[in-house]
Amino acid sequence: MNKLAAMQTFVRVAEAGSFIAVAEQMQVARSAVTRQVAGLETHLGTKLITRSTRRLSLTAAGAAYLEKCRVILNMVDAAEASLGDEKALLRGRIRLGVPLSFGLQVLMPALLEFAKAQPYIDLVMDLSDQRANLIEEGLDLALRITAELQPGDIARQLGHCRLLTLASPDYLARHAEPRHPDELRHHECLLYANDTTRTTWSYREDDKTSAVPVRGRLVANNGVLLMEAAVQGMGITRQPEFIAGPYLARGEVRAILAAYEPAPLGIHAILPSNRYIPQRVRVLMEYLAEVIAH
């Protein structure tokens, strides 16, 4: 039995709470995962995981062993990384979650360069605007662009981006351009899907933030679609500058209400709260921090 591989599998199962989820993440049969954990339990002479029809839970011995495994696996990664040419030693799999538009429009060239520079790393990228649960989905690292983090998030801020209010010259010619955020209530707004429950946009005036009610017929969970609708004069939208930039450069939209812009959104790297962080993940996070900083 390869003890190190069995320990890695046990840690993944303990963190995911599922043999099936880990088998899917590792792209192996479920029986291979259960066999490794069972072999580890036989070797140790103790039960690590209690299995029931609905869920898995760690025994007291399993919980204690899990923490020791994390320490050992971190030490193994650190030892390998210290042997000179770190790039040549980095190997394994990284599952990265990236917001869809940010991944495609900003990070794609850098991520492909990372993949070329690290031939022994399998880079699995999940491009989605849905807020991911890193543990449940088996992600090693996720990027999140938000004004506020969730309680318990383990995060490092890599950068920030402005949130702009935008409309086409055609729309502004047909409708009076709003000079104050309160005037948005009289306009057709193009809403991001997450806004459907609260239908307010935040603005800042005299160092105070206020929520302005907005309405609109068109709702989508993708910023590029909403930008295209804005270009066609269908309403006013709010988008981060990395989406809006090309449209602004071509003169297809104009930024409005600039004096009331809210505080910039943070671009954060989110790490799983209860998982050891391999050296390869740390290296990718440092690389992304450098890319975003520039």
Secondary structure as GFF3:
##gff-version 3
##sequence-region A 1 294
A	DSSP	alpha_helix	3	16	.	.	.	ID=ss1
A	DSSP	alpha_helix	19	26	.	.	.	ID=ss2
A	DSSP	alpha_helix	30	44	.	.	.	ID=ss3
A	DSSP	beta_strand	49	51	.	.	.	ID=ss4
A	DSSP	beta_strand	56	58	.	.	.	ID=ss5
A	DSSP	alpha_helix	60	81	.	.	.	ID=ss6
A	DSSP	alpha_helix	86	89	.	.	.	ID=ss7
A	DSSP	beta_strand	92	98	.	.	.	ID=ss8
A	DSSP	alpha_helix	100	102	.	.	.	ID=ss9
A	DSSP	pi_helix	103	107	.	.	.	ID=ss10
A	DSSP	alpha_helix	108	117	.	.	.	ID=ss11
A	DSSP	beta_strand	121	127	.	.	.	ID=ss12
A	DSSP	alpha_helix	134	137	.	.	.	ID=ss13
A	DSSP	beta_strand	141	146	.	.	.	ID=ss14
A	DSSP	beta_strand	154	161	.	.	.	ID=ss15
A	DSSP	beta_strand	163	167	.	.	.	ID=ss16
A	DSSP	alpha_helix	169	174	.	.	.	ID=ss17
A	DSSP	three_ten_helix	181	186	.	.	.	ID=ss18
A	DSSP	beta_strand	189	192	.	.	.	ID=ss19
A	DSSP	three_ten_helix	193	195	.	.	.	ID=ss20
A	DSSP	beta_strand	200	205	.	.	.	ID=ss21
A	DSSP	beta_strand	208	213	.	.	.	ID=ss22
A	DSSP	beta_strand	219	220	.	.	.	ID=ss23
A	DSSP	alpha_helix	223	231	.	.	.	ID=ss24
A	DSSP	beta_strand	236	240	.	.	.	ID=ss25
A	DSSP	alpha_helix	241	249	.	.	.	ID=ss26
A	DSSP	beta_strand	254	256	.	.	.	ID=ss27
A	DSSP	three_ten_helix	258	260	.	.	.	ID=ss28
A	DSSP	beta_strand	265	271	.	.	.	ID=ss29
A	DSSP	alpha_helix	279	293	.	.	.	ID=ss30
###
